[in-house]
Amino acid sequence: MKILILGGDGYLGWPTAMAFSKKGHEVMVVDNYLRRNLCRDLDVEPLFPVPNLLERVRLWREVTGHEIHTRIGDCCNYQFLMEVFRECRPDAIIHYAEQPSAPYSMLNHGAAELTLMNNLRGTFNIVWAMREQAPDCHLVKLGTMGEYGTPNIDIEEGWIEMEHKGRRDRFLFPRQAGSLYHTTKIQDTDLLWFYVRMWGLRVSDLMQGPVYGLSVNDEADLDQRLLPFFNYDELFGTVLNRFVVQAVAGYPLTVYGKGGQTRGYLNLRDTVACVELAVDNPADHGELRVFNQITETFTVNELADKVFRVGKERGHAVEIKSIENPRKEKEEHYYNPVYTGLKDLGLTPNYLTDEVLQGMFEIVEKHKDRIVRNRIFRGVKW
Ligand SMILES: NC(=O)c1ccc[n+]([C@@H]2O[C@H](COP(=O)([O-])OP(=O)(O)OC[C@H]3O[C@@H](n4cnc5c(N)ncnc54)[C@H](O)[C@@H]3O)[C@@H](O)[C@H]2O)c1
C-alpha cells in the first residue's frame, strides 16, 4: 500500500514509518519539525540527540535497503499538502501531525493559539485534500482517551446508545477534556464526524492513552540512532518515561496530588501494532470508527510504585514525592473504559512488566549524564 504518515518525525511517527517500510509498503513521511523547534526554543531537548528526518531515512536505507520518502512541510499549508497528496496518492493516511502536549497548550496565549490553529487547521486541510485527491483513502487519526475525561460512568468505545423519553439513538460518547490540547482533539473528532457524514469519508479515530517506551524494532536496538525522541521534561515527556528518568537522576518521582489519577496506557510497540491493525482493517465509506487504544490502566501511584521497585533493584536512590497538583483534575475517581476493539482485530498487548521497565532503565542509564535536572519540572499550572 501507499502509506502517507503525517507527523512522521515524531515519537510515534518515526517508529510507525519504519514498521510500514519494513513490511514492504511504500511510505512517505511529512513533518515540519514543529516538535523539534518547540523543544529547542523552550530548552526541553530530548534525552539524547536524534538525527534529522533526512538523516534517519538515509540510515534506514543503509540498514534495511528500504526507501522512505520524505517531505518537510506544514500540513497547515493547503497547497503543500495538495502537492503531497498528488505525488503520494495514498491508500492510507496516518495523521500524527499535531501539537501533542497538554501542559504546552496551557502555557500562555501564544502556545494555546498555536495548538488550536495547528491542530484544527491541519485536520481540516487533510479532510479537504482527501476529498479532492483521495476520496477512497482511509484516514487513521490519532485522538486521545483524554477526550472522554473521567466521567463517573463506564467509558464506551467511541459511541453510546441512549434512550431518551422512550426513543433510542446512537451518539459519540460525551466528551469533556481537561486541557486545551485535549479539547482540540474533541474538535478534530467533531470535524471528522461531520465530513464522514457529508462526504462518506473512511476514518478511524484512535483514542490513545499515554504511550511509554523506547524499544521499537531490532534495527533500532542495534543502531540507536534509529530510536525515536525521548522527552523527560514536564512539557513533552509522558508520565512513565519521566518517572524512569527521574529515578535514574535521583530526582524524587513527581506524583501530582493524591496520585489516584487513573489512565489507560500502552507500550510504544503496541501503538505501532494498533495503527497497523487499523490500516489492515479499514473503516467503510461513511464510517467513523473509534477504538480506545490502551492495553491496561494504572493510577499514577501504581506507576510510581513500579518504577520505585525496579529502580531500587537496579541500585538507584529512588524516592516518591507527592507535590501540589499543577493541573485541574480529579485525583481520585471512577475509571472503567472499554477497550476490546483492537484486541478483537488481533492485538496481542506488550504489558508493562518488570522486564519492559528494565529495558527502559537500561537505555536511560546509558544517557544519565545528559539529564538536565531543571528540565524535569517547570510548574506549568492551570
Ligand atoms: N505520545 C503519546 O503518549 C500520545 C498519546 C495520545 C495521543 N497522542 C497523539 O499522537 C500523535 C503523535 O504524538 P507524538 O507523541 O508522536 O507527538 P510528536 O510531537 O512527537 O509527533 C508529532 C509530529 O508532528 C509534527 N507536526 C506537528 N504539526 C505539524 C504540521 N502542522 N505539519 C507537519 N508536521 C507537524 C511534529 O513536528 C512532530 O514531529 C499526536 O496527534 C498526539 O496528540 C500521543
Ligand as a Chemical Component Dictionary entry (heavy atoms), coordinates in Angstrom:
data_LIG
# 
_chem_comp.id                   LIG 
_chem_comp.type                 NON-POLYMER 
_chem_comp.pdbx_formal_charge   0 
_chem_comp.three_letter_code    LIG 
# 
loop_
_chem_comp_atom.comp_id 
_chem_comp_atom.atom_id 
_chem_comp_atom.alt_atom_id 
_chem_comp_atom.type_symbol 
_chem_comp_atom.charge 
_chem_comp_atom.model_Cartn_x 
_chem_comp_atom.model_Cartn_y 
_chem_comp_atom.model_Cartn_z 
_chem_comp_atom.pdbx_ordinal 
LIG N1  N1  N 0  2.652  10.150 22.752 1  
LIG C1  C1  C 0  1.535  9.897  23.418 2  
LIG O1  O1  O 0  1.580  9.411  24.546 3  
LIG C2  C2  C 0  0.202  10.188 22.786 4  
LIG C3  C3  C 0  -0.955 9.802  23.472 5  
LIG C4  C4  C 0  -2.191 10.043 22.886 6  
LIG C5  C5  C 0  -2.275 10.662 21.648 7  
LIG N2  N2  N 1  -1.133 11.045 21.010 8  
LIG C6  C6  C 0  -1.266 11.688 19.699 9  
LIG O2  O2  O 0  -0.460 11.003 18.763 10 
LIG C7  C7  C 0  0.091  11.930 17.812 11 
LIG C8  C8  C 0  1.604  11.795 17.790 12 
LIG O3  O3  O 0  2.119  12.049 19.087 13 
LIG P1  P1  P 0  3.659  12.055 19.385 14 
LIG O4  O4  O 0  3.837  11.750 20.819 15 
LIG O5  O5  O -1 4.360  11.245 18.356 16 
LIG O6  O6  O 0  3.977  13.596 19.181 17 
LIG P2  P2  P 0  5.238  14.254 18.432 18 
LIG O7  O7  O 0  5.199  15.704 18.737 19 
LIG O8  O8  O 0  6.478  13.512 18.772 20 
LIG O9  O9  O 0  4.878  13.986 16.912 21 
LIG C9  C9  C 0  4.059  14.819 16.143 22 
LIG C10 C10 C 0  4.861  15.209 14.925 23 
LIG O10 O10 O 0  4.030  16.011 14.075 24 
LIG C11 C11 C 0  4.777  17.110 13.606 25 
LIG N3  N3  N 0  3.819  18.169 13.293 26 
LIG C12 C12 C 0  3.035  18.865 14.155 27 
LIG N4  N4  N 0  2.290  19.757 13.489 28 
LIG C13 C13 C 0  2.601  19.615 12.177 29 
LIG C14 C14 C 0  2.176  20.270 10.998 30 
LIG N5  N5  N 0  1.286  21.253 11.037 31 
LIG N6  N6  N 0  2.692  19.864 9.815  32 
LIG C15 C15 C 0  3.621  18.874 9.755  33 
LIG N7  N7  N 0  4.067  18.227 10.848 34 
LIG C16 C16 C 0  3.561  18.606 12.047 35 
LIG C17 C17 C 0  5.741  17.438 14.721 36 
LIG O11 O11 O 0  6.891  18.135 14.263 37 
LIG C18 C18 C 0  6.081  16.063 15.277 38 
LIG O12 O12 O 0  7.234  15.521 14.675 39 
LIG C19 C19 C 0  -0.383 13.311 18.237 40 
LIG O13 O13 O 0  -1.518 13.659 17.487 41 
LIG C20 C20 C 0  -0.768 13.110 19.688 42 
LIG O14 O14 O 0  -1.752 14.018 20.065 43 
LIG C21 C21 C 0  0.100  10.819 21.545 44 
# 
loop_
_chem_comp_bond.comp_id 
_chem_comp_bond.atom_id_1 
_chem_comp_bond.atom_id_2 
_chem_comp_bond.value_order 
_chem_comp_bond.pdbx_ordinal 
LIG N1  C1  SING 1  
LIG C1  O1  DOUB 2  
LIG C1  C2  SING 3  
LIG C2  C3  SING 4  
LIG C2  C21 DOUB 5  
LIG C3  C4  DOUB 6  
LIG C4  C5  SING 7  
LIG C5  N2  DOUB 8  
LIG N2  C6  SING 9  
LIG N2  C21 SING 10 
LIG C6  O2  SING 11 
LIG C6  C20 SING 12 
LIG O2  C7  SING 13 
LIG C7  C8  SING 14 
LIG C7  C19 SING 15 
LIG C8  O3  SING 16 
LIG O3  P1  SING 17 
LIG P1  O4  DOUB 18 
LIG P1  O5  SING 19 
LIG P1  O6  SING 20 
LIG O6  P2  SING 21 
LIG P2  O7  DOUB 22 
LIG P2  O8  SING 23 
LIG P2  O9  SING 24 
LIG O9  C9  SING 25 
LIG C9  C10 SING 26 
LIG C10 O10 SING 27 
LIG C10 C18 SING 28 
LIG O10 C11 SING 29 
LIG C11 N3  SING 30 
LIG C11 C17 SING 31 
LIG N3  C12 SING 32 
LIG N3  C16 SING 33 
LIG C12 N4  DOUB 34 
LIG N4  C13 SING 35 
LIG C13 C14 SING 36 
LIG C13 C16 DOUB 37 
LIG C14 N5  SING 38 
LIG C14 N6  DOUB 39 
LIG N6  C15 SING 40 
LIG C15 N7  DOUB 41 
LIG N7  C16 SING 42 
LIG C17 O11 SING 43 
LIG C17 C18 SING 44 
LIG C18 O12 SING 45 
LIG C19 O13 SING 46 
LIG C19 C20 SING 47 
LIG C20 O14 SING 48 
# 
